[in-house]
Amino acid sequence: MHAQEFINGKSHRLVPIYVLYGEESYFIQEAKKRIEGLVEKTDPEFDRNTYDMETTPVQEAIHDAETFPFFSENKLIEIQRAYFLTGQKSKTDVEHNLDALEEYVNQPVDFSTLVIIVPYEKMDQRKKIVKTLKKFATFIDCSSPKAFEMGQVIKGLAEQKDLVLTEDIIELFTERVGEHIEAAQHELEKLKLYCGDQQPTIQDASEIVSVHAEANTFNLIDYLVDFKVGRAVQLVKELKKQNEEPIGLLALVSSQIRLILQTKLLKQKGYQQQQIANAIQSHPYAVKMALKRERRFSDRALKEMLIEAAITDEKMKTGKVEQWLAFELFLQRVVQRLKQAS
């Protein structure tokens, strides 16, 4: 079950073991709140203990789960960063007794709720402990929504705040906040405060909703195409003030360039906007924005920009050039290449 369904569902009954997996921290936090609420219904004074698997052996958490609570009738045991359910290695020297966890999963106690958090992209389905958990635990998918799903997510978040968003407002949100749920949540709170008991209009949303980094990268690309290096650098300085990271910004710019290239190539094959969105699993609005820009680039120019981005990424990560300087130099080199191609 996806976290959105679990968070919004009203009929779910408390189960002994939950596994929250995926990289979207908003979904993880909200799913935890939902579970806490279910435990609280059975025992308002429940005990709660948290264990980090990078510093504490899993058997300690299991021992706690199996120990009857002293001052309440129920316990909530949270196991954080359960990396041993994935294929990745950890630098920690902590030794985990996964047999103890497996035994508990097969026979959980009735007074404890165990929440295992796996904040990583995927689990290793080949592992015996993962297969055992699949049989007995409730899995909640906390992965980030795909771009084409973001509109539905924003609509659901708005409904939680009694906001009814029209399609043009949802489109505006996806344009300005990209795929960042926490950013969308923050902007919806601002919109709710601004509108009070009234439902928002597109004008309200246009005035209140901020443009986040992902949306700004399209503006950045526009400045590069128009050879406005000064405007591009000024926008970079604004993003810097917002505590954006240069490596992250470079990745966003690269993803937008890649989107424009994919859109251009599929358009050449006769694909329409919705067909392109389905083919590359992108939000229709993002494809619409890319279609507005693709005619300003040649295939070659877009590919060269991606090569330049890869070279810059390597320089940033190896420390060959200071990261912000490397990003600004990247912008200047892109403009030079575009001028040569024009």
C-alpha positions as CSV (number, residue, x, y, z in Angstrom):
1,M,0.0,0.0,0.0
2,H,1.3,3.5,-0.8
3,A,1.7,5.9,2.1
4,Q,-0.9,8.4,0.6
5,E,-3.6,5.7,0.8
6,F,-2.5,4.7,4.3
7,I,-2.4,8.2,5.6
8,N,-5.8,9.1,4.2
9,G,-7.5,5.8,5.0
10,K,-10.0,5.6,7.8
11,S,-10.6,1.9,8.1
12,H,-7.1,0.6,8.8
13,R,-6.7,-1.5,11.9
14,L,-3.5,-1.7,13.9
15,V,-1.1,-4.6,13.1
16,P,1.9,-5.8,15.0
17,I,4.6,-4.9,12.4
18,Y,4.9,-2.1,9.8
19,V,7.7,-1.6,7.3
20,L,8.0,1.9,6.0
21,Y,10.3,2.0,2.9
22,G,11.2,4.7,0.5
23,E,13.1,8.0,0.4
24,E,10.3,10.5,0.8
25,S,10.7,11.8,4.3
26,Y,7.3,13.6,4.3
27,F,5.5,10.3,3.7
28,I,7.6,8.5,6.4
29,Q,6.7,11.1,9.0
30,E,3.0,11.2,8.2
31,A,2.8,7.4,8.1
32,K,4.5,7.3,11.6
33,K,1.9,9.8,12.9
34,R,-0.9,7.6,11.6
35,I,0.5,4.6,13.3
36,E,1.0,6.5,16.5
37,G,-2.6,7.6,16.4
38,L,-3.7,4.0,16.0
39,V,-1.6,2.9,19.0
40,E,-2.9,5.9,21.1
41,K,-6.5,4.7,20.5
42,T,-5.7,1.4,22.2
43,D,-3.6,3.0,25.0
44,P,-3.2,6.8,25.4
45,E,-0.3,6.3,27.8
46,F,1.7,3.9,25.5
47,D,5.5,3.6,25.9
48,R,7.6,4.6,22.9
49,N,11.3,3.8,22.2
50,T,13.5,4.4,19.2
51,Y,16.6,2.6,18.0
52,D,19.0,3.7,15.3
53,M,20.4,0.6,13.5
54,E,23.7,2.4,12.7
55,T,24.5,2.7,16.4
56,T,22.4,-0.1,18.1
57,P,22.0,-3.8,17.4
58,V,18.6,-4.9,16.2
59,Q,18.4,-7.5,18.9
60,E,18.2,-4.7,21.6
61,A,15.2,-3.3,19.9
62,I,13.6,-6.8,19.7
63,H,14.4,-7.4,23.4
64,D,12.6,-4.2,24.3
65,A,9.6,-5.1,22.1
66,E,9.4,-8.5,23.9
67,T,9.6,-6.9,27.4
68,F,6.2,-6.2,28.9
69,P,5.7,-2.4,29.6
70,F,5.8,-1.2,33.2
71,F,3.5,1.8,33.2
72,S,1.2,1.1,30.3
73,E,-0.4,-1.7,28.3
74,N,1.2,-1.1,24.9
75,K,4.5,-0.2,23.3
76,L,5.6,1.4,20.1
77,I,9.1,0.3,19.0
78,E,10.7,2.2,16.2
79,I,13.7,0.8,14.3
80,Q,15.3,3.5,12.2
81,R,17.7,3.2,9.2
82,A,17.3,-0.5,8.8
83,Y,20.0,-0.7,6.1
84,F,20.4,-4.4,6.6
85,L,17.2,-4.9,4.6
86,T,18.9,-3.3,1.6
87,G,21.9,-4.2,-0.5
88,Q,24.0,-1.3,0.6
89,K,26.8,-1.4,3.1
90,S,27.1,0.6,6.2
91,K,30.3,2.0,7.8
92,T,29.1,1.0,11.3
93,D,30.7,-1.9,13.2
94,V,27.4,-2.8,14.8
95,E,26.6,-6.5,14.5
96,H,22.9,-7.3,14.0
97,N,21.4,-10.6,14.9
98,L,18.8,-11.0,12.1
99,D,17.8,-14.4,13.4
100,A,16.4,-12.6,16.5
101,L,14.4,-10.3,14.2
102,E,13.1,-13.2,12.1
103,E,12.0,-15.1,15.2
104,Y,10.1,-12.0,16.4
105,V,8.5,-11.4,13.0
106,N,7.2,-15.0,13.0
107,Q,5.8,-14.6,16.5
108,P,5.3,-11.0,17.5
109,V,3.9,-10.1,21.0
110,D,0.5,-8.6,21.3
111,F,1.4,-5.6,23.4
112,S,4.1,-4.1,21.1
113,T,3.8,-2.4,17.7
114,L,7.1,-2.6,15.7
115,V,7.8,0.0,13.0
116,I,10.8,-0.7,10.8
117,I,11.9,2.3,8.8
118,V,13.9,1.7,5.6
119,P,14.6,5.2,4.1
120,Y,16.3,4.0,1.0
121,E,15.3,3.6,-2.6
122,K,14.8,-0.2,-2.5
123,M,15.2,-3.3,-0.4
124,D,17.0,-6.5,-1.3
125,Q,14.2,-8.8,-2.1
126,R,16.6,-11.8,-2.1
127,K,17.3,-11.6,1.6
128,K,15.6,-14.2,3.8
129,I,14.6,-11.5,6.4
130,V,12.9,-9.4,3.7
131,K,11.0,-12.5,2.4
132,T,9.8,-13.2,6.0
133,L,8.7,-9.7,6.6
134,K,6.8,-9.8,3.3
135,K,4.8,-12.7,4.7
136,F,3.9,-11.2,8.1
137,A,4.3,-7.4,8.1
138,T,2.4,-4.6,6.5
139,F,4.5,-2.7,4.0
140,I,3.9,1.0,3.4
141,D,5.5,2.5,0.2
142,C,7.0,5.9,1.1
143,S,8.8,6.4,-2.2
144,S,8.6,9.8,-3.9
145,P,5.8,10.2,-6.4
146,K,6.6,10.2,-10.0
147,A,6.3,13.5,-11.8
148,F,3.0,12.5,-13.5
149,E,1.5,11.6,-10.1
150,M,2.3,14.9,-8.4
151,G,-0.9,16.6,-9.4
152,Q,-3.0,13.9,-7.6
153,V,-0.7,14.1,-4.5
154,I,-1.1,17.9,-4.3
155,K,-4.9,17.5,-4.7
156,G,-4.9,15.0,-1.8
157,L,-2.8,17.3,0.4
158,A,-5.1,20.2,-0.3
159,E,-8.2,18.2,0.6
160,Q,-6.6,17.5,4.0
161,K,-6.7,21.3,4.5
162,D,-10.2,21.6,3.2
163,L,-8.9,23.3,0.1
164,V,-10.5,22.7,-3.3
165,L,-8.0,23.3,-6.1
166,T,-9.0,23.8,-9.7
167,E,-6.9,22.1,-12.4
168,D,-5.2,25.4,-13.3
169,I,-4.1,25.9,-9.6
170,I,-2.8,22.3,-9.5
171,E,-0.9,22.9,-12.7
172,L,0.6,26.1,-11.2
173,F,1.7,24.1,-8.1
174,T,3.4,21.4,-10.2
175,E,5.2,24.1,-12.2
176,R,6.5,26.0,-9.1
177,V,7.3,23.2,-6.6
178,G,8.2,20.4,-8.9
179,E,8.1,17.0,-7.2
180,H,8.9,18.2,-3.7
181,I,6.1,17.2,-1.3
182,E,7.3,19.2,1.7
183,A,7.5,22.3,-0.5
184,A,4.0,21.7,-1.7
185,Q,2.8,21.2,1.9
186,H,4.4,24.5,2.9
187,E,2.9,26.4,0.0
188,L,-0.6,24.9,0.7
189,E,-0.3,26.1,4.3
190,K,0.5,29.6,3.1
191,L,-2.4,29.5,0.7
192,K,-4.8,28.3,3.4
193,L,-3.7,31.1,5.7
194,Y,-4.1,33.7,2.9
195,C,-7.6,32.5,1.8
196,G,-9.0,31.8,5.2
197,D,-12.5,30.3,4.8
198,Q,-12.6,31.2,1.1
199,Q,-11.6,28.7,-1.6
200,P,-8.5,29.9,-3.5
201,T,-8.5,31.3,-7.0
202,I,-5.8,31.1,-9.6
203,Q,-4.9,34.7,-8.8
204,D,-4.5,33.9,-5.1
205,A,-2.2,31.0,-5.9
206,S,-0.2,33.1,-8.4
207,E,0.5,35.7,-5.7
208,I,1.2,33.3,-2.8
209,V,2.9,30.2,-4.1
210,S,6.7,30.5,-4.3
211,V,8.8,29.3,-7.2
212,H,11.2,26.6,-5.9
213,A,14.5,25.5,-7.3
214,E,13.2,22.9,-9.8
215,A,10.9,25.4,-11.5
216,N,13.7,28.1,-11.5
217,T,15.9,25.8,-13.5
218,F,13.6,26.3,-16.5
219,N,14.0,30.0,-16.1
220,L,17.8,29.5,-15.9
221,I,17.8,27.6,-19.2
222,D,15.8,30.4,-20.8
223,Y,18.4,32.9,-19.7
224,L,21.1,30.7,-21.2
225,V,19.3,30.4,-24.5
226,D,18.9,34.2,-24.7
227,F,22.6,34.6,-23.8
228,K,21.7,36.5,-20.6
229,V,24.6,35.3,-18.5
230,G,24.2,38.1,-16.1
231,R,20.5,37.2,-15.4
232,A,21.5,33.6,-15.1
233,V,24.2,34.3,-12.5
234,Q,21.8,36.6,-10.6
235,L,19.3,33.8,-10.4
236,V,22.0,31.5,-9.2
237,K,22.8,33.9,-6.4
238,E,19.1,34.0,-5.4
239,L,19.1,30.2,-5.3
240,K,22.3,30.3,-3.2
241,K,20.5,32.5,-0.6
242,Q,17.8,29.8,-0.4
243,N,20.5,27.4,0.7
244,E,20.3,25.3,-2.5
245,E,23.3,23.1,-3.2
246,P,25.3,23.6,-6.4
247,I,25.5,19.8,-7.1
248,G,21.7,19.5,-6.7
249,L,21.1,22.5,-9.0
250,L,23.4,21.0,-11.6
251,A,21.4,17.8,-11.4
252,L,18.1,19.7,-11.8
253,V,19.4,21.7,-14.8
254,S,20.7,18.4,-16.3
255,S,17.3,16.7,-15.8
256,Q,15.5,19.7,-17.5
257,I,17.9,19.6,-20.4
258,R,17.4,15.8,-20.7
259,L,13.6,16.3,-20.6
260,I,13.8,18.9,-23.4
261,L,15.9,16.5,-25.5
262,Q,13.6,13.5,-24.9
263,T,10.6,15.7,-25.8
264,K,12.3,17.0,-28.9
265,L,13.2,13.5,-30.1
266,L,9.7,12.1,-29.5
267,K,8.1,15.1,-31.2
268,Q,10.2,14.4,-34.2
269,K,8.7,10.9,-34.3
270,G,5.2,12.4,-34.3
271,Y,4.3,12.0,-30.6
272,Q,1.8,14.5,-29.1
273,Q,2.1,16.1,-25.6
274,Q,0.1,13.4,-23.7
275,Q,1.8,10.6,-25.6
276,I,5.3,12.1,-24.7
277,A,4.3,12.4,-21.0
278,N,3.2,8.8,-20.9
279,A,6.3,7.5,-22.8
280,I,8.8,9.2,-20.4
281,Q,6.5,9.1,-17.3
282,S,6.6,12.9,-16.8
283,H,3.9,15.3,-15.8
284,P,2.1,16.7,-18.8
285,Y,2.8,20.3,-17.6
286,A,6.5,19.6,-17.6
287,V,6.3,18.2,-21.1
288,K,4.3,21.3,-22.1
289,M,7.0,23.6,-20.8
290,A,9.7,21.5,-22.6
291,L,7.8,21.7,-25.9
292,K,7.9,25.5,-25.6
293,R,11.6,25.3,-25.5
294,E,12.7,22.4,-27.7
295,R,12.5,24.3,-30.9
296,R,15.1,26.7,-29.7
297,F,17.7,23.9,-29.5
298,S,19.3,21.6,-31.9
299,D,19.7,17.9,-30.9
300,R,23.5,18.5,-30.9
301,A,23.3,21.5,-28.6
302,L,21.3,19.7,-26.0
303,K,23.6,16.7,-26.1
304,E,26.7,19.0,-25.7
305,M,25.0,20.7,-22.7
306,L,24.5,17.3,-21.1
307,I,28.2,16.4,-21.7
308,E,29.3,19.7,-20.2
309,A,27.1,19.0,-17.2
310,A,28.7,15.6,-16.7
311,I,32.2,17.1,-16.8
312,T,31.2,19.8,-14.3
313,D,29.6,17.2,-12.0
314,E,32.9,15.3,-12.0
315,K,34.9,18.4,-11.2
316,M,32.5,19.3,-8.3
317,K,32.6,15.9,-6.7
318,T,36.3,15.4,-7.0
319,G,37.1,18.9,-5.6
320,K,38.9,20.1,-8.7
321,V,37.0,23.3,-8.7
322,E,35.0,25.1,-5.9
323,Q,31.4,24.0,-6.4
324,W,29.6,27.3,-6.9
325,L,32.4,28.5,-9.2
326,A,32.2,25.3,-11.2
327,F,28.4,25.9,-11.6
328,E,28.8,29.5,-12.8
329,L,31.6,28.4,-15.2
330,F,29.3,25.7,-16.5
331,L,26.6,28.3,-17.3
332,Q,29.1,30.4,-19.2
333,R,30.5,27.5,-21.2
334,V,26.9,26.5,-22.2
335,V,26.3,30.0,-23.5
336,Q,29.5,29.9,-25.5
337,R,28.5,26.5,-27.1
338,L,25.0,27.9,-27.9
339,K,26.5,31.0,-29.5
340,Q,28.8,28.8,-31.6
341,A,25.8,26.7,-32.7
342,S,23.6,29.6,-33.6
